[in-house]
Amino acid sequence: MLVAGDAGGFVNGFSAEGIYYAMVSGDLAAASVADALATQAAGHSLYRRRWHAEIGTELEDAVVLQRSLFDDTRKIDALVEARRTERRS
Ligand SMILES: Cc1cc2nc3c(=O)[nH]c(=O)nc-3n(C[C@H](O)[C@H](O)[C@H](O)COP(=O)(O)OP(=O)(O)OC[C@H]3O[C@@H](n4cnc5c(N)ncnc54)[C@H](O)[C@@H]3O)c2cc1C
């Protein structure tokens, strides 16, 4: 069984976007199943390699951003304030 989209955790933890990742992971899961049936390769290995290459890095980066920014609302406040100040100048 291969899981894609929200069910597979393919959501950007920083931007909360999931549509793109659902479409990409669904596409890669379907291609991996088709290739596994045609070549007797392990579908889950193909799928893991493919999603990691395509969207793995950005999802990992999003988790780092999410953890470093959202663990303390004062950081978000500082970010919004910095942007507001920048706009005025
Ligand atoms: C309020 C809100 C706003 C969002 N805004 C954005 C946005 O602006 N941009 C963005 O990229 N992402 C956004 N997202 C996230 C995005 O909607 C999801 O990441 C994306 O829809 C995931 O697609 P999916 O196919 O994995 O799951 P889903 O779109 O949830 O599809 C799953 C489907 O399976 C069906 N289902 C569930 N259980 C069963 C069952 N037992 N049998 C048969 N069918 C079943 C459900 O009815 C549903 O149709 C938002 C989410 C929410 C809740």
The ligand as a Tripos MOL2 file, in Angstrom:
@<TRIPOS>MOLECULE
LIG
   53    58     1     0     0
SMALL
NO_CHARGES

@<TRIPOS>ATOM
      1 C1         -9.8110   25.0140    5.1520 C.3       1 LIG1
      2 C2         -8.6650   24.4830    4.3290 C.ar      1 LIG1
      3 C3         -8.0270   25.3250    3.4240 C.ar      1 LIG1
      4 C4         -6.9720   24.8570    2.6380 C.ar      1 LIG1
      5 N1         -6.3640   25.7130    1.7680 N.ar      1 LIG1
      6 C5         -5.3780   25.2670    0.9960 C.ar      1 LIG1
      7 C6         -4.7840   26.1250    0.0240 C.ar      1 LIG1
      8 O1         -5.1090   27.2990   -0.1370 O.2       1 LIG1
      9 N2         -3.7940   25.6130   -0.7600 N.ar      1 LIG1
     10 C7         -3.3530   24.3310   -0.6190 C.ar      1 LIG1
     11 O2         -2.4480   23.9110   -1.3550 O.2       1 LIG1
     12 N3         -3.9080   23.4880    0.3010 N.ar      1 LIG1
     13 C8         -4.9160   23.9140    1.0930 C.ar      1 LIG1
     14 N4         -5.4880   23.0660    2.0080 N.ar      1 LIG1
     15 C9         -4.9940   21.6900    2.1210 C.3       1 LIG1
     16 C10        -5.5540   20.8510    0.9550 C.3       1 LIG1
     17 O3         -6.9670   20.9600    0.9190 O.3       1 LIG1
     18 C11        -5.1700   19.3750    1.1800 C.3       1 LIG1
     19 O4         -3.7750   19.2750    1.4990 O.3       1 LIG1
     20 C12        -5.4490   18.5560   -0.0770 C.3       1 LIG1
     21 O5         -6.8210   18.6730   -0.4170 O.3       1 LIG1
     22 C13        -5.0980   17.0950    0.1880 C.3       1 LIG1
     23 O6         -5.5660   16.3200   -0.8980 O.3       1 LIG1
     24 P1         -5.8560   14.7860   -0.6490 P.3       1 LIG1
     25 O7         -6.2880   14.2520   -1.9840 O.co2     1 LIG1
     26 O8         -4.7030   14.1340    0.0410 O.co2     1 LIG1
     27 O9         -7.0430   14.7090    0.4040 O.3       1 LIG1
     28 P2         -8.5200   15.2660    0.2680 P.3       1 LIG1
     29 O10        -8.6110   16.4190   -0.6700 O.co2     1 LIG1
     30 O11        -8.9780   15.4630    1.6980 O.co2     1 LIG1
     31 O12        -9.3000   14.0720   -0.4020 O.3       1 LIG1
     32 C14        -9.5960   12.9090    0.3140 C.3       1 LIG1
     33 C15       -10.9170   12.3820   -0.2230 C.3       1 LIG1
     34 O13       -11.1700   11.0700    0.3070 O.3       1 LIG1
     35 C16       -12.5120   11.0150    0.6820 C.3       1 LIG1
     36 N5        -12.6240    9.9640    1.7030 N.ar      1 LIG1
     37 C17       -12.2850   10.0080    3.0120 C.ar      1 LIG1
     38 N6        -12.5270    8.8480    3.6020 N.ar      1 LIG1
     39 C18       -13.0170    8.0220    2.6550 C.ar      1 LIG1
     40 C19       -13.4690    6.6690    2.6490 C.ar      1 LIG1
     41 N7        -13.4500    5.9240    3.7580 N.pl3     1 LIG1
     42 N8        -13.9130    6.1480    1.4870 N.ar      1 LIG1
     43 C20       -13.9200    6.8900    0.3460 C.ar      1 LIG1
     44 N9        -13.5190    8.1800    0.2880 N.ar      1 LIG1
     45 C21       -13.0600    8.7260    1.4300 C.ar      1 LIG1
     46 C22       -12.8540   12.4090    1.2010 C.3       1 LIG1
     47 O14       -14.2450   12.6380    1.1660 O.3       1 LIG1
     48 C23       -12.1030   13.2710    0.1960 C.3       1 LIG1
     49 O15       -12.8670   13.5730   -0.9390 O.3       1 LIG1
     50 C24        -6.5430   23.5140    2.7910 C.ar      1 LIG1
     51 C25        -7.1990   22.6620    3.6990 C.ar      1 LIG1
     52 C26        -8.2400   23.1440    4.4610 C.ar      1 LIG1
     53 C27        -8.9340   22.1900    5.4170 C.3       1 LIG1
@<TRIPOS>BOND
     1     1     2 1
     2     2     3 ar
     3     2    52 ar
     4     3     4 ar
     5     4     5 ar
     6     4    50 ar
     7     5     6 ar
     8     6     7 ar
     9     6    13 1
    10     7     8 2
    11     7     9 ar
    12     9    10 ar
    13    10    11 2
    14    10    12 ar
    15    12    13 ar
    16    13    14 ar
    17    14    15 1
    18    14    50 ar
    19    15    16 1
    20    16    17 1
    21    16    18 1
    22    18    19 1
    23    18    20 1
    24    20    21 1
    25    20    22 1
    26    22    23 1
    27    23    24 1
    28    24    25 2
    29    24    26 1
    30    24    27 1
    31    27    28 1
    32    28    29 2
    33    28    30 1
    34    28    31 1
    35    31    32 1
    36    32    33 1
    37    33    34 1
    38    33    48 1
    39    34    35 1
    40    35    36 1
    41    35    46 1
    42    36    37 ar
    43    36    45 ar
    44    37    38 ar
    45    38    39 ar
    46    39    40 ar
    47    39    45 ar
    48    40    41 1
    49    40    42 ar
    50    42    43 ar
    51    43    44 ar
    52    44    45 ar
    53    46    47 1
    54    46    48 1
    55    48    49 1
    56    50    51 ar
    57    51    52 ar
    58    52    53 1
@<TRIPOS>SUBSTRUCTURE
     1 LIG1         1 GROUP 0 **** ****
